[in-house]
Amino acid sequence: MLPGRHADKRFIQITGEASYQRLLEAGVALRTYEVSMMHAKVMTVDGTVASVGSANFNQRSLRHDDEANIVVFDPDVIAVLDRHLDEDLQHCDLLDPHEWADRGLFQRVAERVTETVNHWL
């Protein structure tokens, strides 16, 4: 689940979008949340562990920003998180790999531009 049209920082969003093609070609299902801005950072794995917090999954958050996550092993808490994520998925659009491959020139150029500063983000 990724930010959709309500993202607060479009430049940062485009930086992430530069990876979409490779992910889609690898068979990853990408969905954009379209109700409002999604700022949650939640990950659950097979109903056994979850990570919840403020850290983005990028170099800046991991190395420079004052971010924190907690790791949860409580199955009841993880079940609630999974249920909330499933509800949020109902408000997402699935990206079509063929449509993404046909994205416009402006989007492709913007992705290339962001790659020049990606190591700082």
C-alpha positions, 0 to 999 in steps of 0.5 A: 500500500502506497500513497495515492493522489493525496500524498503531501510531498510529490517529489518524494513520491516520485522518487519512490515511483522510480522503483515501481517498474522493477517491482511490478516486473518482479510480480509485486502487487502495488496498491495506492491508497486513494481516500486521503493521505496515508502516513502510517508505517505498519508492516505485518509478516505472516501474522507473527510479527509487526513493525509500527512506528514513524520510520520510513523505509528509506536511507534518510529515516534509517540513518539520519532522522530521529525515527522510532518503530516498535516490533510487536510479537503479540498475535492479538495485536497483529490480528487487529493491525492485519484487519485494519490493513485489510480494511484500508486495502478496500480503498486502494487502486491496484496498479496495472503493470501494463498501464504503468509501463505506458506512463507518460514522458513527463513522469519518466523524466521526473523519476530520472531527475529524482534519482540524482538526489535519491541517496540523500532521501 
